[in-house]
Amino acid sequence: MTIGLIDILKLAGFDTASRWKLVRHQDNRYPAEELLRHDWFELYQSYQRRPVFHNVKKIASFYGMPGTRAGFFGIYKVIGHTPGSTGPTLDTCSWSNEWHRSAKFFYLLERDPRFDDLRDRLVIDWGRATRSWVQAPTNKRVLEIREPGRYLPPFEDYLEFSLSFSQLRDLFENEEAHREWRARLSAVGGIYLILAEKSGEMYVGSASGDGGFWGRWRQYAATGHGGNALLKKLMKRDPTYPHAFRYSVLQILPKTMAREEILQREAIYKVKLGSRATGLNLNCRVRWNSGNAHGDARNTEVRNDPRLLQRPPGS
């Protein structure tokens, strides 16, 4: 038996006899991840150029995910609407000025708290018509209901994800809900990248030892900078960091690989990506510390030594 969206909403107390619509927000100009991260999503959905929420009592609001997936955001009562020019803006959100200028309607929406427990947990298949972002209610297939505290999708591949700081923090604040992420990131070490989204600057680091990526990234989740001098400096200069950092894997390596060989690989990536010349890797020489199990960059910064640019044996 296939469980559908309407089935789940009924169990939570939703009156499906009322006039309501399904909404899936996805606009490349305003990425859902950014709207959610900064708590701008509700304001974004209230501004509309067309009378899409006229003559309905409620909307079931979703945000677009990869493919045809949609993540549940909430049930909203439509209280009324005013001209778009009367809607509010946020000093912290430049997009809100665009919405204020271009929207014809500003909808007064009230979230129904009875369904908050399903936010970010309920994932449905929207179907092929993803361009049709407002639809009449149908019993769309439920793909998953994540356990409480679970915000990330299932782990698929080391090279197929890029985590925001908020997502990274979610991993460590809700470890049990992300057990397969913990297992996979603990199983290997390797080379990773931290991207400063606003400036495009990059930091290349390495993770090794028993904890692998999980052990090293725990430090970033706790502090944002993980002890790295230039990341600290950037966070002090620009308060949008660490929330504007993104974390990804460049190469996975066995945790049993010699620390010196891992550092050789790390140095190659620093040269390839220019993270010393124009990025966030310091260019000073410090002594080796092979006992560092987490690849702390303070112990791995070296000058462009030709020995480190040689292809490691057997690679």
Buried (B, 14 or more C-beta within 10 A) or exposed (E): EEEBBBEBBEEEEBEEEEEBBBBBBBEEEBEBEBBBBBEBBBBBBBBBEEEBBEEBEBBBBBBBBEEBBBBBBBBBBBEEBEEBEEBEBBEEBEBBEBBBEEBEBBBBBEBBEEBEEBBBBBBBBBBEEBEEBBBEBEBBBBBEBBEEBBBBBEBEEBEEBEBBBBBBBBBBEBBEBBEEBBEBBBBBBBBBBBBBBEBEBBBBBBBBBEBBBBBBBBBBBEBBBBBBBBBBEBBEEEEBBBBBBBBBBBBBBBBEBEBEBBBBBBBBBBBEBEBBEEBBBBEEEEEEEEEBBBBBBBBBBBEEEEEBEEEBEEE
